[in-house]
């Protein structure tokens, strides 16, 4: 099958490469000419484990192509997959201008019956608007469908190649057949395709993200309580996670969730609720709890030093919003950096993949170090924000030698409190009393 994927960001590039790996002929298009030039040179513009190999393998056998021209990508395509961004507008609603513009470009290039599939996360009812946009620019036959994407950055290739389920919102039988054919390659071990109406598919994506975010905010809230009442959130986590009704995933207390999806999708869901006069109290609370949680690490450091960080140097390990990605969109590290700088601190940071993005966004307001220990030279405190594997077992002797004051703030509860104390550090975790391990 021949298809066009519109947008080569985290979702578009993984999907385009993934579909070509299933044996389809895919042309990926992006308006960012530099990004396309990078891809044409066989380089990968984002950090995503396994993606470079997947792209190169399929490009080298001629199944995966890149272009800046939607018309070229659409030549002979039966399907067009919209995978462009849907960022937040100031009022919290999803900005659909990229989606509609991409739909318009696709519509103008349709030749014969084509299915336009939205993979971008879009509010309920968007497919109807996309249908109108396309009908306004073509007389050719077409159908619209929704195929929300559930991949996780950092493990996106695995998620895409081995999906837990594929949600297809489609009403036209020809669209359903084409979409089933599109995913046939990954359904050999059992059909995990769920076909539903388009509105339910659109809402399923928001429901999934809101549910996952709810678990995190719930644990963060309990962590704040645990600290005050002398309980350990890590013990509580294990205690409830072993209940099969609850399960162990997404129960880690931490520095608040960030990234390109949860925060913006919660805001968009809340906006949808406001538009139709349905109050979403739970979702609202999840968002508020997260905004508060993102400030916890900074408040901890500032409180430790008596309310001001003038003359202090704080080092940060991990700047990406989570491990194994270079994505810093809405990363808790950005909130922390802002708090530290506002309180007068000098800030240095290290991240295995995200430093170019941090440099591009923050300029020279913080120092970036080539390795984790250099970042801690002369530091008064070290804060772990993102639990990359290489940052999980710090060399405490080395830190002792490098740092001016021995304060560790473990924003992910991955360091040993006992070891840190034994080595003479003041240790702070999230939701942990002073005596716990
Ligand atoms: P992104 O910002 O990384 O990539 C979007 C790409 O689309 C950019 O490269 C941009 O230049 C390109 N683009 C914009 N308009 C275009 C046009 N008219 N034609 C061609 N290209 C165009 O975004 P992303 O993180 O890949 O997310 C895309 C969508 O998928 C969003 O709606 C997001 O919510 C959703 N999503 C993201 C993830 C994730 O983990 N990042 C997971 C699931 C769903």
Boltz pocket constraint, residues with backbone or C-beta under 6 A from the ligand:
constraints:
  - pocket:
      binder: B
      contacts: [[A, 6], [A, 7], [A, 8], [A, 9], [A, 10], [A, 11], [A, 12], [A, 29], [A, 30], [A, 31], [A, 32], [A, 35], [A, 83], [A, 84], [A, 85], [A, 86], [A, 98], [A, 101], [A, 102], [A, 105], [A, 119], [A, 120], [A, 121], [A, 122], [A, 149], [A, 150], [A, 151], [A, 152], [A, 153], [A, 260], [A, 261]]
      max_distance: 6.0
